[in-house]
Amino acid sequence: MSIEHFEIAKRIKEITQEIPSQVRLIAVSKQVPTTAMRIAYEAGVRDFAENRLQEAIAKQAELSDLTDICWHFIGHLQTKKARKVITNFHWIHSIDSLKLAQRIDILAAELDRKPQLLLQVKPLEDPNKYGWQIPALLNDLDALNGLKNIQIKGLMTILPWGLSAEQNLTAFNTVKELADKIRQQNYSCLQMQELSMGMSGDYPLAIKAGSTMIRLGRTIFGERKY
Ligand SMILES: *Cc1c(COP(=O)(O)O)cnc(C)c1O
């Protein structure tokens, strides 16, 4: 084992000890080679997230002997790639429009799958990111609730860069309150038990606000090499 690999196992152990047991640790393995992913797997990680379909499919083939990996898709999803993402991933965190959700609903029926999805929301204005602003999402809830072939499990967020810790916490709390508000409306098909929020720079704050899934890349694998 190289020093780098030793470090990966050590970091996973530390994070696992530090976070509450009900919070799911998702290792973001984009641009990370499968050798390093195997180390993470051996250290106990079973959830891996990728943001590019082609890269993910190649890695899934290389890791096909690890049959209990749960794969998460976290990148912006073009409708033309939706079919492959539905068949190759257990979770899709990045549902960012009604149109995409409707397309996935149709494909899911064709494929006889019931994909687990999260709705990507922006608690603050952020032109650089995909997702619903809160009022727009509230407007689309009735339509989303009508999609019977998908399982909407909760919300996902990526906060803008450069906020203070206090602003981060406020924004995460806003997303948590939005999930509570949607839950109180008792939609039959909108479950709101999952909150995918928190990355390397802000995950302790996300957990404080009630995150159930943290997505960590650099904290586990080190800086990505471009
Ligand atoms: C890259 C990425 C992460 C992980 O970011 P780190 O800062 O490396 O922890 C989490 N979520 C999404 C959507 C990402 O694209």
The ligand as an ORCA input file, in Angstrom:
! r2SCAN-3c Opt
* xyz 0 1
  C     -17.210     17.146     -6.581
  C     -18.495     17.128     -5.851
  C     -18.552     16.853     -4.482
  C     -17.313     16.632     -3.623
  O     -16.613     17.807     -3.458
  P     -15.360     17.867     -2.449
  O     -15.158     19.298     -2.231
  O     -14.226     17.212     -3.171
  O     -15.749     17.126     -1.227
  C     -19.792     16.794     -3.880
  N     -20.920     17.006     -4.571
  C     -20.908     17.269     -5.891
  C     -22.196     17.479     -6.597
  C     -19.700     17.347     -6.581
  O     -19.702     17.615     -7.886
*
